[in-house]
Amino acid sequence: MKTMKLFSCTISSDLSNIRGIVQNVLDFLETSFGEIEESNIFEIKVILNELILNAIKHGNHCESCKCVKITAGLTEDACVFFIVEDEGAGYDYTGILENSRAGAQDFGDLCNIKETGRGLLIIKSLCDKIKFNQKGNKVIVLKRLQKI
């Protein structure tokens, strides 16, 4: 996959930064890709909100002296990728996924999953691929876009 366009920024770990940066990424995507299908926009907002919220809250413990790096890119085959990295110690993402699945009923009722880890399962259900670095403080998400 060849990257065609790239957006990158760093924000302080302040929850009030989330809305603005998500809008900046959406503006970048629509400027670079064209009009995006409404359901894709909604899913991208959820994915980015959850990724950045997790990085600020769980990774950096809302310490405003720490930063979150956000990168978004478009590939030539109509996919968008997001990379979100915090300055935290990382976490066992596999354990969270396994524990969260164990707390849900067979039909995947997200309401019955304990709060910690729910966002990660939501992200996983909305994207095409999700990967973490070994430390667990950097996540990469891939999602196919649809034009209107």
N, C-alpha and C positions, 0 to 999 in steps of 0.2 A: 504494500500500500504506500503510495507516494503522497506526501503531505503537500497540499497546494497553498493553503493559507494558515497563518498561525497568530494566535492572540495569547499574550502572556502578561501577568501582573502579579504583584505581591501586595497583600493587605495585612493590616494588623489584626490580631485576634480579638476583634470587637464584633459582637453579634449584629450591631447596627450596620455593618458593612455588607451583609449578605445580600440584601435586596438590590442595592446599587450594582454590585459586581455581577449578579445574575443578569440584570438588565443589560449591562455592558457586553456580556458574552452573547446574549440573544441578539443585540444590535450588530455585533460582529458577524454572527452567523447569517442573519438576514441580508446584510450588506454583501457578504462574500458568496452566499449560496443562492439568494433569492428568497421569495416567499416560501415559508415552511408550513406544512400542513399543521392545523391547529392542535391536533392530538399530539404531534411531535413536540410542539412548543410546550404544552402542558407537561409532558413527560420530562423534557429537558429541564424545566423549572424545578420539578420535584427532585430529579437527580442532583442538580447543582446545589439546591438548597440543602439537601441531606448531606452531600459530600462536604460542603463548606462548614455546615453546622457541626458535623462530627469532628472535623479538623480543629475548629475553634474550641468547642466544648470538651471533647474527650482527648484530643491530641495535645492541644496547648493549654488546656484547663482555664480558658478565658483570660490568660495572661497577656495583656495588651502589648507587652514588650516582645512577645513572640509573633512570628508571621506565618501566614499561609500563602503558599505559591500556587497559583491557578494558571493552567495552560489549557487552551482549547485549540483544536485544529480541524481543518477539513481535508479529507482525502479526495483523490481524483475519482473514486468510485462512490461518491455521495455518502460517506460516513463522517461522523463527527467523533472526535475523541476528547476526553477531558482527563487532565492529570491534576490531582490535588494532593499537595504535600504539606505536612505540618512539621513543626520542630519538636514534637513530642517523642517519647521513648518507644512508641509503636505499641501494637497490641496483637494478640492472637486472634486474627480474623477467622481462622478456621474453627476455633473453639466457639466463637460467637455464632457462626452459621450453624454449627451442629447443635448447640444448646437452644438456639431459637427454633430450629426445626422440631426439636424434641418437645418444645412447649406448645406447638400448634397441633390442631387436630389434623387428621388425614386430608381433609379437603382444603388445607392451607389457609385457614381463617387467621388473618393477620391480627385481628382484634384479640386473639387469645395468646399471642406471643408476648412475653414480657417486654417492657419498653426498650431495654438495652438490646440492640441487635435488630430491632424491627426495621429501622431505616435502611440498614444494610440489605435486608431481604427485599425491601421495596425497590431499592436501586437495582438489585440483581434481576428483579422481575421486569424492569422497564428497559434494560439495556441488552445489547447483543453479546457483550463480553465484559467481564470485570476481572482485573488482575491487581495484585498487591506486590509491593516489594517485600523482601524477606523480613525486614525490620517491622513492617506493618504500619508505617507512617506515610505511605505514598500509595495512592490508588489510581488506576487507569481504567477508564470506562470507554467502551466503544458502542456507538449507536448509529444505525442506518437512518438517514433522513429521507423524507418524502416531500417533494414540491407540491404546491397547490395546483 
